Amino acid sequence: MTLGERQGDEKNDSKYCGVETEFNDDMPQLLSVNIHGGFDFVVAPLMDPAYRPSLLLSSNGGSGVLPFAGSDLVLSPSQWSRHVVGKISSWLDLDSEDEMLRRDSEITLKQEIAWASHLSLQACLLPAPKGVTCANYARCVNQILQNLSNMQLWLRIPLEKSDDDDDDGNRSPNSMQGEEHRDSWEMWNSFRTLGEHHSQLSVAFDVLSSLPSVNSLARWFGEPVRAAIINSNSFLTNARGYPCLSKRHQNLVTEIFNNSIQIVISGQQMQNLPTGTSGTNSHNSNNQSEGVEGMQRHPLRSYLDYIAYLYQKMDPLPEQERFELGYRDYLQSPLQPLMDNLEAQTYETFEKDTTKYIQYQRAVAKALLDRVPDENASTITTVLMVVGAGRGPLVRASLQAAEETGRKLRVYAVEKNPNAIVTLHSLLKIEGWEKTVTIVSSDMRCWDAPEKADILVSELLGSFGDNELSPECLDGAQRFLKEDGISIPSSYTSFFQPVTASKLYNDIKSHKDLVHFETAYVVKLHRVARLTSPQPVFTFNHPEDSTKKSNDRYKKLRFEIPTDTGSALVHGFAGYFDSVLYKDVHLGIEPSTATPNMFSWFPIFFPLRTPICVQPGIPLEVHIWRCCGTSKVWYEWGVTSPSSSPIHNCNGRSYWVGL
């Protein structure tokens, strides 16, 4: 039984909630009790916790049957796969100084995962590393992963950072033992680095009663977190005697849901529920709280009901987010707008972005009012050129602006794509634009205009502002703009931001070549952690005062990651842009100033071949170049602090935009 349905996000995996159980050699009974108790799956031990290979070997020469929780026949293959996550024995210590314990741990780990693989389980939960080092544990897991088919291994990590940012300054009794300062992320980072960032290794974090800072928590959402284990002792008790979570825990759970992470409830019932009730959590009257007739109510049901209540009270997914669901964390190569002609489907997607064209219409209207005083509105005709007219949305927006302001307009629609020209000619007749609009089938850089323009309108911006060669195109078109003419947009600036993006990194790594690590991708960022605020990179102004000025650019950036974040891994950089269309009318995707309800641009992602670990208080220094050749434009980028990376995409060897 799922937690509920969230409108627009029906495929979200986080609606499935599991429960952590103790060992039970009657697996059908264990599964039945918990499934009928309302949970969707169990995280259950597969091996008797008393088992030790060395004891078995000494007692019967190693010929005994391994004490698994029943044979593979006790459940159907679909039950094993859909409803059981294997819990690897918690006593394992693969880095113990006790050689017998270490050897027993290695053998048992391999035996249990082999059995789980035989059962076709989707995942196994690995116990948290015991000490400050985990090299042998990581080595053994990496060995296993080399031959594992599709099963995920969830490494259990307590969600803690023992620093000044603890809620109450007290260490949780469940926290990791050892040094006074402990950041469990560092243990995870060490483990996955030793394991070569394997895509089937992920995290199941333990949510403790005390939480680290907001910044410290945020970095985890760029990591491959698959599950969040919430112990019953992390819950509070409300005035009615039912379990609930603190406000900070509630906010964390909301982020868990938003990132499609599944919740697992563990522990024992801590609250004494009010007498004389059925045990139904008063928060959640819609959830099926009653057990199956004749079966005792599940002791953790009130916790499940509360989690379901939090899930069901989430706002429906906004329409724009629904539209973008299929694009989340999906790498797309940027457009080659000068080399390739866009397809009709691409045009149609862009044309549906009404917000963008409303902003353009506002900008043109303001420019017309500034250009032509009211007393001359009926006598002066403004010459407006749309360069890169596509299928006509900017032409329509400009004509609507003229009608709105009562100004006369003569429009030239310049477009190089012969297929779009067909559409423009059709629109000319359908819309009755024959006397107002002249269609020009030409590359704007080669066209000889019959007259100079008062206003030059274009939508040549890419996700990084200049990455679709707007500067080069508008430099070529500037010659037919009057000296006092207006360009819309008048300027645009690119932005850079370090991010943790484990999924994107692994997707690129799967290609096993250099080219993909030196390509900038357009991507709807979702499972990423934005580690600090974006910084401006390159700015272009139009019209440009000097037409001889080079469009080459270089910028050195220095990022300071908040100290309460703790250490973090930088997989690459998110790129954005912000554009001034005209005066106070702007358009952009830089997060702090992004134009709402606009979907024409997703951010761009510049990957790093080797992720960089940034420690608290140590700056991250990044260099980025925009390089122009005779036939192409490309970017190069690299890191020099806290450690140096190679310069990526030298001479545009892997990724470039053709002129």
C-alpha positions as CSV (number, residue, x, y, z in Angstrom):
1,M,0.0,0.0,0.0
2,T,1.6,3.3,-1.1
3,L,1.8,6.4,1.0
4,G,-0.7,8.1,-1.3
5,E,-0.7,9.8,-4.7
6,R,0.8,13.2,-5.4
7,Q,-0.9,14.8,-8.4
8,G,1.5,15.1,-11.3
9,D,4.2,12.9,-9.7
10,E,2.5,9.5,-9.9
11,K,5.8,7.7,-10.7
12,N,7.7,9.0,-7.7
13,D,9.4,6.0,-6.0
14,S,9.2,7.7,-2.6
15,K,5.5,6.8,-2.3
16,Y,6.7,3.3,-1.3
17,C,7.7,2.9,2.3
18,G,9.6,0.0,3.8
19,V,10.3,-1.3,7.3
20,E,13.5,-2.7,8.8
21,T,13.0,-6.1,10.5
22,E,14.9,-8.5,12.6
23,F,16.0,-12.0,11.4
24,N,13.2,-14.4,10.9
25,D,13.6,-17.8,9.2
26,D,9.9,-17.8,8.4
27,M,10.1,-15.3,5.5
28,P,6.5,-15.7,4.3
29,Q,5.2,-14.9,7.7
30,L,7.6,-12.0,8.1
31,L,6.5,-10.6,4.7
32,S,2.8,-11.1,5.3
33,V,2.8,-9.3,8.7
34,N,4.6,-6.3,7.3
35,I,2.8,-6.0,4.0
36,H,-0.6,-6.4,5.6
37,G,0.6,-3.9,8.2
38,G,0.7,-1.3,5.4
39,F,4.4,-1.4,4.3
40,D,5.4,-1.9,0.7
41,F,8.7,-3.8,1.4
42,V,10.9,-5.2,4.1
43,V,14.6,-4.6,4.8
44,A,15.2,-8.0,6.2
45,P,18.4,-10.0,7.2
46,L,19.1,-12.9,4.9
47,M,21.4,-14.8,7.2
48,D,21.1,-16.0,10.8
49,P,23.1,-13.4,12.8
50,A,24.7,-16.1,14.9
51,Y,26.4,-17.6,11.8
52,R,30.2,-17.4,11.5
53,P,32.0,-19.3,8.7
54,S,34.9,-20.2,11.0
55,L,32.5,-21.9,13.5
56,L,30.7,-23.8,10.8
57,L,34.0,-25.0,9.4
58,S,35.3,-26.2,12.7
59,S,32.0,-28.0,13.6
60,N,31.4,-30.0,10.4
61,G,34.3,-29.4,8.1
62,G,32.4,-26.7,6.1
63,S,29.8,-29.1,4.6
64,G,26.8,-27.7,6.4
65,V,23.9,-25.8,4.7
66,L,24.2,-22.0,5.1
67,P,21.6,-20.7,7.6
68,F,19.7,-18.4,5.2
69,A,16.1,-17.2,6.0
70,G,14.4,-20.0,4.1
71,S,15.0,-21.3,0.5
72,D,14.3,-19.3,-2.6
73,L,11.1,-21.3,-3.0
74,V,9.3,-19.9,0.0
75,L,8.4,-16.8,-1.9
76,S,7.7,-16.2,-5.6
77,P,10.4,-14.5,-7.7
78,S,8.2,-11.4,-7.9
79,Q,7.7,-11.3,-4.1
80,W,11.5,-11.5,-3.6
81,S,12.1,-8.8,-6.2
82,R,9.3,-6.4,-5.3
83,H,9.0,-6.7,-1.5
84,V,12.4,-7.7,-0.1
85,V,15.6,-5.7,0.3
86,G,18.3,-7.8,1.7
87,K,20.0,-6.6,5.0
88,I,23.6,-7.8,5.1
89,S,24.7,-8.9,8.6
90,S,25.4,-6.0,10.8
91,W,28.2,-7.7,12.7
92,L,30.5,-7.6,9.7
93,D,33.8,-5.7,10.2
94,L,36.0,-6.1,7.2
95,D,38.7,-3.7,8.5
96,S,39.0,-5.4,11.9
97,E,42.4,-6.0,13.3
98,D,41.1,-9.4,14.4
99,E,42.1,-11.6,11.5
100,M,39.4,-14.2,12.1
101,L,36.7,-11.6,12.3
102,R,37.9,-10.0,9.2
103,R,38.1,-13.2,7.3
104,D,34.6,-14.3,8.5
105,S,33.3,-10.9,7.5
106,E,34.7,-11.2,3.9
107,I,33.3,-14.7,3.4
108,T,29.9,-13.8,4.8
109,L,29.6,-10.6,2.8
110,K,30.2,-12.5,-0.4
111,Q,27.9,-15.4,0.5
112,E,25.0,-13.1,1.5
113,I,25.2,-11.0,-1.7
114,A,25.6,-14.1,-3.8
115,W,22.4,-15.4,-2.2
116,A,20.6,-12.0,-2.7
117,S,21.7,-12.0,-6.4
118,H,20.3,-15.5,-6.8
119,L,17.0,-14.3,-5.4
120,S,17.0,-11.4,-7.9
121,L,16.6,-8.8,-5.2
122,Q,16.7,-5.2,-6.4
123,A,18.9,-4.0,-3.5
124,C,20.9,-5.0,-0.4
125,L,21.6,-2.8,2.6
126,L,25.3,-2.9,3.6
127,P,26.2,-2.2,7.3
128,A,27.9,1.1,8.1
129,P,31.7,1.0,8.2
130,K,32.8,0.3,11.8
131,G,35.9,2.5,12.1
132,V,37.7,5.5,10.7
133,T,39.1,3.4,7.8
134,C,37.2,1.3,5.4
135,A,39.8,0.3,2.7
136,N,39.3,-3.5,2.9
137,Y,35.5,-3.2,3.1
138,A,35.5,-0.9,0.1
139,R,37.8,-3.3,-1.8
140,C,35.6,-6.3,-1.2
141,V,32.4,-4.4,-2.2
142,N,34.2,-3.2,-5.3
143,Q,35.2,-6.8,-6.2
144,I,31.6,-7.9,-5.8
145,L,30.3,-5.0,-7.9
146,Q,32.5,-5.9,-10.8
147,N,30.4,-9.1,-11.3
148,L,27.0,-7.9,-10.0
149,S,24.2,-7.7,-12.6
150,N,21.6,-5.1,-11.8
151,M,21.3,-5.2,-8.0
152,Q,22.0,-2.0,-6.1
153,L,24.1,-2.0,-2.9
154,W,23.0,0.6,-0.3
155,L,25.7,1.6,2.1
156,R,24.3,2.6,5.4
157,I,25.6,6.0,6.6
158,P,24.4,7.9,9.7
159,L,23.3,11.4,8.8
160,E,25.5,13.3,11.1
161,K,28.1,16.1,11.2
162,S,29.3,16.6,14.8
163,D,30.0,20.3,14.8
164,D,28.5,23.6,16.0
165,D,25.6,23.1,13.7
166,D,24.1,20.2,15.7
167,D,20.6,21.2,16.8
168,D,21.1,20.9,20.5
169,G,24.8,20.4,20.9
170,N,24.4,16.8,22.1
171,R,25.7,13.8,20.4
172,S,23.1,11.3,19.3
173,P,23.4,7.9,21.0
174,N,23.2,6.4,17.5
175,S,26.1,8.5,16.2
176,M,29.3,7.1,14.9
177,Q,32.0,6.4,17.5
178,G,35.5,7.8,17.3
179,E,36.9,11.3,17.0
180,E,35.1,14.3,18.5
181,H,34.7,15.9,15.1
182,R,32.9,13.5,12.7
183,D,31.4,14.1,9.4
184,S,29.8,10.9,8.1
185,W,29.9,12.3,4.5
186,E,33.7,11.9,4.6
187,M,33.3,8.2,5.3
188,W,30.9,7.9,2.4
189,N,33.3,9.8,0.1
190,S,36.2,7.7,1.1
191,F,34.3,4.5,0.5
192,R,32.9,5.4,-2.9
193,T,36.2,6.8,-4.1
194,L,37.9,3.6,-3.2
195,G,35.1,1.8,-5.0
196,E,35.7,3.9,-8.2
197,H,32.4,5.8,-8.0
198,H,30.5,2.6,-9.1
199,S,27.0,3.4,-10.3
200,Q,25.5,0.5,-8.4
201,L,26.8,1.7,-5.1
202,S,24.5,4.2,-3.3
203,V,23.6,5.5,0.1
204,A,20.9,4.7,2.7
205,F,21.3,7.3,5.4
206,D,20.1,7.0,8.9
207,V,18.1,10.0,10.0
208,L,19.0,10.6,13.6
209,S,17.2,12.7,16.3
210,S,19.7,15.5,15.9
211,L,20.2,16.9,12.4
212,P,23.2,18.8,10.9
213,S,22.8,22.2,9.3
214,V,20.7,22.9,6.2
215,N,23.8,23.3,4.1
216,S,25.3,20.1,5.4
217,L,22.1,18.2,4.6
218,A,21.7,19.8,1.1
219,R,25.0,18.3,-0.2
220,W,23.5,14.8,0.2
221,F,20.9,15.4,-2.5
222,G,23.6,15.5,-5.1
223,E,24.7,12.0,-3.9
224,P,23.1,8.7,-5.0
225,V,20.9,8.4,-2.0
226,R,18.3,5.6,-2.5
227,A,16.8,5.3,1.0
228,A,16.3,7.2,4.3
229,I,16.1,5.1,7.4
230,I,14.1,6.8,10.2
231,N,14.3,5.2,13.6
232,S,11.3,5.5,15.8
233,N,13.4,7.2,18.5
234,S,13.8,10.2,16.1
235,F,10.0,10.9,16.4
236,L,8.5,13.2,19.0
237,T,5.1,12.8,20.6
238,N,2.3,15.2,19.8
239,A,-0.3,16.5,22.2
240,R,-2.6,13.6,21.4
241,G,0.0,11.0,22.1
242,Y,0.9,10.1,18.5
243,P,4.3,10.2,16.8
244,C,5.3,13.3,14.9
245,L,8.6,14.9,13.6
246,S,10.2,18.2,14.4
247,K,9.8,21.0,11.8
248,R,13.4,20.4,10.6
249,H,12.8,16.7,10.2
250,Q,9.6,17.5,8.3
251,N,11.5,19.7,5.9
252,L,14.0,17.0,5.4
253,V,11.3,14.4,4.7
254,T,9.8,16.8,2.1
255,E,13.2,17.0,0.4
256,I,13.4,13.2,0.6
257,F,10.1,12.9,-1.2
258,N,11.0,15.5,-3.8
259,N,14.2,13.6,-4.7
260,S,12.4,10.2,-5.1
261,I,14.1,8.7,-2.0
262,Q,12.3,5.8,-0.3
263,I,11.7,6.0,3.5
264,V,12.4,2.9,5.7
265,I,11.0,3.0,9.3
266,S,13.0,1.1,11.9
267,G,13.1,0.5,15.6
268,Q,10.4,-0.2,18.2
269,Q,7.2,1.6,19.0
270,M,8.2,4.4,21.4
271,Q,4.8,6.1,22.0
272,N,2.1,4.7,24.2
273,L,-0.9,5.4,21.9
274,P,-4.1,6.7,23.6
275,T,-6.3,4.0,25.0
276,G,-9.7,3.5,23.6
277,T,-8.6,4.1,20.0
278,S,-8.1,1.8,17.1
279,G,-4.6,3.2,16.9
280,T,-5.4,5.2,13.8
281,N,-3.0,8.2,13.5
282,S,-5.2,11.2,13.8
283,H,-3.1,13.0,11.1
284,N,-4.1,10.5,8.4
285,S,-7.7,9.5,8.1
286,N,-7.4,8.6,4.4
287,N,-4.7,5.9,4.9
288,Q,-6.0,2.4,5.5
289,S,-5.1,2.1,9.1
290,E,-6.9,-1.0,10.2
291,G,-5.1,-4.3,10.0
292,V,-6.5,-7.3,8.1
293,E,-9.2,-8.9,10.1
294,G,-7.8,-11.3,12.6
295,M,-4.4,-9.8,12.5
296,Q,-2.8,-7.6,15.2
297,R,-2.1,-4.0,14.2
298,H,1.5,-3.4,13.2
299,P,3.4,-1.8,16.1
300,L,5.0,0.8,13.7
301,R,1.8,1.6,11.9
302,S,1.3,5.0,13.6
303,Y,4.7,6.0,12.3
304,L,3.8,4.9,8.8
305,D,0.6,6.8,9.0
306,Y,2.4,10.0,10.0
307,I,4.9,9.7,7.0
308,A,1.8,9.1,4.7
309,Y,0.3,12.2,6.1
310,L,3.4,14.3,5.3
311,Y,3.4,12.8,1.8
312,Q,-0.3,13.5,1.1
313,K,-0.1,17.1,2.3
314,M,2.6,18.0,-0.2
315,D,1.4,20.5,-2.9
316,P,0.6,19.0,-6.3
317,L,3.6,19.2,-8.7
318,P,3.3,22.5,-10.7
319,E,2.4,22.2,-14.4
320,Q,5.9,23.3,-15.5
321,E,7.5,20.6,-13.3
322,R,5.2,18.0,-14.7
323,F,6.2,19.0,-18.3
324,E,9.9,18.7,-17.3
325,L,9.7,15.4,-15.4
326,G,11.0,13.4,-18.4
327,Y,14.0,15.7,-18.8
328,R,15.3,15.5,-15.2
329,D,19.0,14.7,-15.1
330,Y,18.9,13.7,-18.8
331,L,22.0,14.8,-20.6
332,Q,21.4,16.5,-23.9
333,S,24.0,17.8,-26.4
334,P,23.6,21.6,-27.0
335,L,22.2,22.8,-30.2
336,Q,24.3,23.7,-33.2
337,P,22.1,26.5,-34.4
338,L,24.3,27.7,-37.3
339,M,25.3,24.3,-38.6
340,D,22.0,22.6,-38.2
341,N,18.4,23.6,-39.0
342,L,15.9,23.0,-36.2
343,E,13.1,20.5,-36.7
344,A,9.4,21.4,-36.4
345,Q,9.1,19.6,-33.1
346,T,11.9,21.8,-31.6
347,Y,10.3,25.0,-32.9
348,E,6.9,23.9,-31.4
349,T,8.4,23.3,-28.0
350,F,10.0,26.7,-27.9
351,E,6.9,28.4,-29.2
352,K,4.8,27.0,-26.3
353,D,6.9,29.1,-23.9
354,T,4.4,32.0,-23.6
355,T,6.3,33.6,-20.8
356,K,9.4,34.2,-22.9
357,Y,7.4,35.9,-25.7
358,I,5.4,38.0,-23.2
359,Q,8.8,39.4,-22.0
360,Y,9.9,40.1,-25.6
361,Q,6.6,41.9,-26.3
362,R,7.1,44.0,-23.2
363,A,10.6,44.9,-24.3
364,V,9.6,45.8,-27.8
365,A,6.7,47.9,-26.5
366,K,9.0,49.9,-24.2
367,A,11.5,50.4,-27.1
368,L,8.8,51.6,-29.4
369,L,7.5,54.1,-26.9
370,D,11.1,55.4,-26.3
371,R,11.8,55.5,-30.1
372,V,8.6,57.3,-31.2
373,P,7.0,60.1,-29.2
374,D,3.2,60.0,-28.9
375,E,2.9,63.1,-31.2
376,N,4.7,61.2,-34.0
377,A,3.0,57.8,-33.6
378,S,0.9,58.2,-36.7
379,T,3.6,59.5,-39.0
380,I,6.8,57.6,-38.1
381,T,7.2,54.0,-39.1
382,T,9.8,52.1,-37.1
383,V,11.9,49.6,-38.9
384,L,12.3,46.4,-36.9
385,M,14.3,43.4,-37.9
386,V,13.8,39.9,-36.4
387,V,17.1,38.1,-37.1
388,G,16.6,34.3,-36.6
389,A,12.8,34.6,-37.0
390,G,12.2,30.8,-36.9
391,R,8.5,30.2,-37.5
392,G,7.5,33.7,-36.5
393,P,6.8,34.0,-32.7
394,L,9.0,37.1,-32.3
395,V,7.4,38.6,-35.4
396,R,4.0,38.1,-33.8
397,A,5.2,39.5,-30.4
398,S,6.6,42.6,-32.1
399,L,3.4,43.3,-34.1
400,Q,1.4,42.9,-30.9
401,A,3.7,45.3,-29.2
402,A,3.1,47.8,-32.0
403,E,-0.7,47.4,-31.8
404,E,-0.5,47.8,-28.0
405,T,1.5,51.0,-28.2
406,G,-0.2,52.4,-31.3
407,R,3.1,52.6,-33.2
408,K,3.6,51.9,-36.9
409,L,6.0,49.1,-37.8
410,R,7.8,47.7,-40.8
411,V,9.2,44.2,-40.1
412,Y,11.9,42.2,-41.8
413,A,11.9,38.5,-40.8
414,V,15.3,37.1,-41.5
415,E,15.7,33.3,-41.3
416,K,18.3,30.9,-42.7
417,N,16.3,27.7,-42.3
418,P,14.4,27.1,-45.7
419,N,11.9,24.9,-43.9
420,A,11.0,27.6,-41.5
421,I,10.7,30.1,-44.4
422,V,7.8,27.9,-45.8
423,T,6.0,28.4,-42.5
424,L,6.6,32.1,-42.4
425,H,5.2,32.5,-45.9
426,S,2.1,30.6,-44.8
427,L,1.7,32.8,-41.7
428,L,2.0,35.9,-43.9
429,K,-1.2,35.0,-45.7
430,I,-3.1,33.5,-42.7
431,E,-2.3,36.5,-40.4
432,G,-2.6,39.1,-43.1
433,W,0.9,40.4,-42.6
434,E,1.7,41.0,-46.3
435,K,1.8,44.8,-46.0
436,T,3.8,44.9,-42.8
437,V,6.3,42.0,-42.9
438,T,9.0,41.2,-45.4
439,I,10.4,37.6,-45.3
440,V,14.1,37.2,-46.0
441,S,15.6,33.8,-46.6
442,S,19.2,34.3,-45.7
443,D,21.9,34.0,-43.0
444,M,21.8,37.3,-41.1
445,R,25.6,37.5,-41.4
446,C,25.5,37.5,-45.2
447,W,22.3,39.5,-45.9
448,D,22.5,43.0,-47.4
449,A,19.7,45.0,-45.8
450,P,17.8,47.5,-48.0
451,E,17.6,49.9,-45.1
452,K,18.9,50.2,-41.5
453,A,16.9,49.1,-38.6
454,D,15.7,51.1,-35.6
455,I,15.2,47.9,-33.5
456,L,17.0,44.5,-33.9
457,V,15.2,41.6,-32.2
458,S,16.7,38.1,-31.7
459,E,16.4,35.0,-29.6
460,L,19.8,33.4,-30.1
461,L,20.6,32.8,-26.5
462,G,21.7,29.5,-25.2
463,S,21.7,28.0,-21.7
464,F,25.0,29.7,-21.0
465,G,24.0,32.9,-22.8
466,D,26.6,33.0,-25.5
467,N,27.0,29.3,-26.2
468,E,24.8,29.3,-29.3
469,L,26.9,32.1,-30.8
470,S,24.6,35.0,-30.2
471,P,27.7,37.4,-30.1
472,E,29.0,36.2,-33.5
473,C,25.5,36.4,-35.1
474,L,24.7,39.8,-33.7
475,D,28.2,41.1,-34.6
476,G,27.4,40.1,-38.2
477,A,23.9,41.7,-38.1
478,Q,25.0,44.9,-36.3
479,R,26.0,46.6,-39.6
480,F,22.4,47.1,-40.5
481,L,21.4,48.7,-37.2
482,K,21.3,52.4,-37.0
483,E,23.9,54.1,-34.9
484,D,21.3,55.0,-32.3
485,G,19.5,51.7,-32.8
486,I,18.2,49.3,-30.1
487,S,19.2,45.7,-29.8
488,I,16.8,43.3,-28.0
489,P,18.4,41.7,-26.0
490,S,20.8,44.5,-25.1
491,S,23.1,42.4,-22.9
492,Y,23.5,39.0,-21.4
493,T,25.7,37.4,-18.7
494,S,26.7,33.8,-18.1
495,F,27.0,32.3,-14.6
496,F,28.9,29.4,-13.1
497,Q,28.2,27.3,-10.0
498,P,29.9,24.3,-8.5
499,V,27.6,21.3,-8.0
500,T,27.6,17.8,-6.6
501,A,25.9,15.7,-9.3
502,S,26.7,12.0,-8.8
503,K,24.1,10.8,-11.3
504,L,25.3,13.1,-14.1
505,Y,28.9,12.1,-13.4
506,N,28.2,8.4,-13.6
507,D,26.1,8.8,-16.8
508,I,29.1,10.5,-18.4
509,K,31.5,8.0,-17.0
510,S,29.6,5.1,-18.5
511,H,30.7,6.2,-22.0
512,K,34.3,5.4,-21.0
513,D,35.9,8.1,-23.1
514,L,37.4,11.5,-22.9
515,V,35.0,13.2,-25.3
516,H,32.0,13.0,-23.0
517,F,33.9,14.5,-20.1
518,E,34.9,17.4,-22.2
519,T,31.4,18.2,-23.5
520,A,29.0,20.7,-21.9
521,Y,25.5,19.3,-21.7
522,V,22.0,20.9,-21.5
523,V,20.2,19.3,-18.6
524,K,17.2,19.8,-16.3
525,L,19.1,19.6,-13.0
526,H,17.3,17.7,-10.3
527,R,19.4,15.3,-8.2
528,V,22.2,17.9,-7.6
529,A,23.5,19.9,-4.7
530,R,24.3,23.5,-5.4
531,L,27.2,24.1,-3.2
532,T,27.4,27.9,-3.2
533,S,25.9,30.9,-5.1
534,P,26.6,31.3,-8.8
535,Q,29.1,33.9,-10.0
536,P,29.0,35.9,-13.2
537,V,31.4,34.8,-16.0
538,F,31.1,36.5,-19.4
539,T,29.0,39.6,-20.4
540,F,28.2,40.7,-23.9
541,N,26.5,44.0,-24.9
542,H,24.7,44.8,-28.0
543,P,25.1,46.9,-30.0
544,E,28.9,46.5,-29.4
545,D,30.7,49.8,-29.4
546,S,33.7,48.4,-31.3
547,T,33.0,45.8,-34.0
548,K,36.7,44.8,-34.0
549,K,36.5,43.7,-30.3
550,S,37.3,40.0,-29.9
551,N,34.6,37.6,-28.5
552,D,37.4,35.6,-26.8
553,R,36.9,35.7,-23.0
554,Y,38.7,34.4,-19.9
555,K,37.6,34.5,-16.3
556,K,39.0,33.2,-13.0
557,L,36.5,32.5,-10.3
558,R,37.0,31.8,-6.6
559,F,34.1,30.1,-4.8
560,E,33.8,29.9,-1.0
561,I,31.6,27.0,0.1
562,P,29.9,27.7,3.5
563,T,31.9,26.2,6.3
564,D,28.9,24.5,7.9
565,T,28.4,22.5,4.7
566,G,31.4,20.3,5.6
567,S,33.4,18.7,2.9
568,A,31.8,18.2,-0.5
569,L,32.6,16.7,-3.9
570,V,32.4,18.9,-7.0
571,H,31.5,16.8,-10.1
572,G,31.3,19.8,-12.3
573,F,29.7,23.2,-12.8
574,A,26.1,24.4,-13.6
575,G,25.9,27.2,-16.1
576,Y,23.1,29.7,-16.4
577,F,22.4,33.1,-18.0
578,D,20.6,36.3,-17.3
579,S,19.7,38.7,-20.1
580,V,18.5,42.3,-20.2
581,L,16.1,42.5,-23.1
582,Y,15.5,46.2,-22.8
583,K,16.0,48.5,-19.7
584,D,14.1,46.8,-16.8
585,V,12.7,43.9,-18.9
586,H,14.9,40.8,-18.2
587,L,14.9,37.1,-19.1
588,G,17.0,34.4,-17.5
589,I,17.5,31.1,-15.7
590,E,20.1,32.1,-13.0
591,P,18.4,30.7,-9.9
592,S,18.2,33.9,-7.8
593,T,16.6,36.0,-10.6
594,A,15.1,33.3,-12.9
595,T,12.1,34.2,-15.0
596,P,9.2,32.2,-13.5
597,N,7.2,29.7,-15.6
598,M,9.7,29.6,-18.4
599,F,11.0,26.4,-19.9
600,S,12.9,27.2,-23.1
601,W,16.2,26.8,-21.4
602,F,17.6,24.2,-19.0
603,P,21.0,24.9,-17.3
604,I,24.2,23.7,-18.9
605,F,26.6,21.3,-17.1
606,F,30.4,21.4,-17.5
607,P,31.7,18.1,-16.1
608,L,35.1,17.4,-14.4
609,R,36.9,14.3,-15.5
610,T,38.0,13.7,-11.9
611,P,35.7,15.1,-9.1
612,I,37.3,17.6,-6.7
613,C,36.9,17.2,-3.0
614,V,36.6,20.6,-1.3
615,Q,37.3,20.9,2.4
616,P,35.7,23.5,4.7
617,G,37.4,26.9,4.5
618,I,39.5,26.1,1.4
619,P,38.5,28.1,-1.7
620,L,37.6,26.5,-5.0
621,E,39.4,28.2,-7.9
622,V,38.1,27.7,-11.4
623,H,39.3,29.0,-14.8
624,I,37.1,29.2,-17.9
625,W,37.9,30.4,-21.4
626,R,35.7,31.2,-24.4
627,C,37.8,30.6,-27.5
628,C,37.1,31.7,-31.0
629,G,38.6,30.1,-34.2
630,T,37.9,30.6,-37.9
631,S,35.3,27.9,-38.0
632,K,34.2,27.2,-34.4
633,V,33.8,28.6,-30.9
634,W,34.6,26.4,-27.8
635,Y,35.0,26.6,-24.1
636,E,38.0,25.3,-22.0
637,W,37.8,24.9,-18.2
638,G,39.8,23.7,-15.3
639,V,40.3,23.8,-11.5
640,T,43.5,25.0,-9.8
641,S,42.5,24.9,-6.1
642,P,42.2,23.0,-3.8
643,S,43.9,20.7,-6.3
644,S,44.6,21.0,-10.0
645,S,42.6,19.3,-12.7
646,P,43.6,19.1,-16.4
647,I,42.4,21.9,-18.7
648,H,39.3,20.4,-20.2
649,N,38.5,20.5,-24.0
650,C,41.9,21.9,-25.1
651,N,41.6,23.5,-28.6
652,G,38.0,22.4,-28.7
653,R,39.1,18.8,-29.3
654,S,35.9,17.3,-27.9
655,Y,33.2,20.0,-27.9
656,W,32.7,23.0,-30.1
657,V,30.0,25.1,-31.8
658,G,30.4,25.5,-35.5
659,L,30.3,29.0,-37.1
